[in-house]
């Protein structure tokens, strides 16, 4: 079985997120490509947490949450 993979065509794996997808830019989420979704999967959940972001109110900062995403997209 191949591993589920989530990547963005907007930047290389391991690279910094381009400014246009940050608060200093348009603050829009980058496009995502999800491959190798296991057969029978009905929905997906994605949470992007940054433990290094300075947020005095939290231990870590959640940048993105996507839930109840249909698996056949």
Residue pairs with C-beta under 8 A, 6 or more apart in sequence:
1 38
2 36
3 36
4 34
4 35
4 36
4 37
4 38
5 34
5 35
5 36
6 32
6 33
6 34
6 46
7 13
7 32
7 33
7 35
8 30
8 31
8 32
8 33
9 31
9 33
10 17
10 18
10 21
10 30
10 31
11 17
11 18
11 30
17 30
18 25
18 30
19 25
20 26
20 28
21 27
21 28
21 29
21 30
29 64
32 46
34 44
34 73
37 44
37 71
41 71
42 70
42 71
43 67
43 68
43 69
43 70
43 71
44 66
44 69
44 70
44 71
45 66
45 67
45 68
45 69
46 64
46 65
46 66
46 67
46 69
47 62
47 64
47 65
48 62
48 63
48 64
48 65
49 60
49 61
49 62
49 63
50 60
50 61
50 62
50 63
51 59
51 60
51 61
53 60
53 61
53 63
54 61
55 61
